[in-house]
Amino acid sequence: MADKMVNQVLGSTEVQKEVTLGDAGGVVPEKSATVKVKDTLRLFNKFYLQLVQVLSWVEEELRCAKAKVDEKVSQGSKKILKAQRLIGDLEEDKARKELNNNRKHRAIINKEKPSEDVDKKKAKRPDLKAITKMFEANATMYPEKRIGDLPGISVGHRFYSRAEMVAVGFHSHWLNGIDYMGQSYRKGEYHNYTFPLAVAIVISGMYEDDLDNAEDVIYTGQGGHDLTGNKRQIRDQKLERGNLALKVQLTQSQNLLNGVILWARVGCQAMGFNCVEQCVPVRVVRGHECASSYCGRVYTYDGLYKVVQYWAEKGLSGFTVFKYRLRRLEGQPILTTNQVQFSYGRVPQSVAEIRGLVCEDISGGQEDVPIPATNLVDDPPVAPSGKKILRLQVKKKTLRDGDEGYTYCKSLQIAKNVKLPANVSGCNCQGTCVDPRTCACAKLNGSDFPYVQLNGGRLIEARAVVFECGPNCGCGPGCVNRTSQRGIKHRLEVFRTPKKGWAVRSWDFIPSGTPVCEYIGALVRTEDTDHVCENNYIFDIDCLQTMRGLGGRERRLGDVSVPAINCFDGDDQKSESVPEFCIDAGSTGNIARFINHSCEPNLFVQCVLSSHHDVKLARVMLFAADNIPPMQVFRRVQASLTPELTYDYGYALDSVYGPSGKIKQMPCYCGAVDCRKRLF
């Protein structure tokens, strides 16, 4: 059943290729390797979330089937008890006959029960199934193994599962610690090498004999350990496969703990045909515990190492293990793990510990989670404050307000000449929406739920529009189809930048597909903002234009039912090209007004409908496009490398005009590899 549902949800490989490539209109410029890696991981995460949803469907069906069986068993037990009570009143033979019939009935029911073995065998690793879909779609970034660094994956890159490494082609196996080239690579680019040859290793603390000193590593070969996770060896390792690929010629003996002298002499078939003699580098990835990752670990690429020594010895558990000494190559970026004691999501213990603090909470207590603001750029420092935020005294310097007249608000302010449609009738689900075949809101989304119940709710993929449950629905606030209605849940910070003004970063890990915030401000008619100059906080509600791919917008695919489109006047050319409504966050708004543009953003815009179905007045949500790491603090170097939250503002070049009618231009400082150099 699960495989059938997988095929229904994901579709054929050819369909997925079309979705990945999109509707190419004209020549598409070649993307950089960095962008290709991001696109590959986004596709993998999409497959993963789809398969999580499939498995949840299967588990729900099994639960319902089990409940029905239990009910039948309960009814059968009641009949048995009733028959037992009748023994004293009815003839004994008649009572026994009824008992036998009921026992036969219960035996038949027991045969219908879902087998526990079958339940155990069903797939519970959607990440591995997602890898299979990547292979079927020929969507892996590097299908052939390579020696050295891979373009687009720099030192410090984080993978949130072993499966992500496989999807990109960084490490080809989700379980083995050593990735190597086999004999099949003797022809072609690497014909001068001797194989097997190691290309990457994962250090994740799974072997009791490992010794990690950051720049210098004693790595234990693979195999022979207990797979239950207690790190103990239960048998001798063998010099084969990955262990053979990491070998180094050994010319001296070593006296082992038990007094036995082991000689491990491995000859070279030609000059320099192993990792040491040829200086063949090995990619080293370190795994660390991470509660935010679905696999419980996060993997950081720490650069290239060379194998300088090899030997065999008796390990702590008394079995033979192979040891490899690896040394980090010089001239690489500083390590982001171990050596500098890298800390994920380090949160200050008190307000006094926040460097450059200019405001403890820009929302003034309106949000469930306080939003601090810091400024280490201006002197005297400026605060992104409004009318309700008092001036602070810091180091005897008076902070001047950066945005005079700006007021923080957490809900849309509706203009007097804007009338919202009446609330639509919702679904009849109770408690939470479960079955997409019966939920009226799910039917609007193509008979499917757009979210998966994971990490508080995650959007599987960007859609033309998302229909959520509204005020007239029977489900409660915990329904997965209300994911974007729960407000800000992550610890965010507004900080000052040298060139881009204010920006936003996260103290928490944000999984892909997670809602970050809604774009809040004054909901007004677009024509009422024509006279406004120098207001960079106006967001057009262009859901309809996006659905139709107008004005250079990237059209989004998806099976949705939008009643408002059917009554839309297609003859009105102006309303076709220009959105009728917009959100003005110039004088009032929330944290979204501080989120900057990037040509390679980690957020995306998603229009959402809940209380009504008028796409011209849809809510504007910002979702995580990637797995966004939290604030990173390097304790020794006192540096912060935190990814800024960004989305693509969507301006077309030469599309903005000044009061004089001349084209306005604004430079882009996003710093992306494929930056367009201009915002508009």
Order of alpha helices (4+ residues) and beta strands (2+ residues): alpha-alpha-alpha-alpha-alpha-alpha-beta-alpha-beta-beta-beta-beta-alpha-beta-beta-beta-beta-beta-beta-beta-beta-beta-beta-beta-beta-beta-beta-alpha-beta-beta-beta-beta-beta-beta-beta-beta-alpha-alpha-alpha-beta-beta-beta-beta-beta-beta-beta-beta
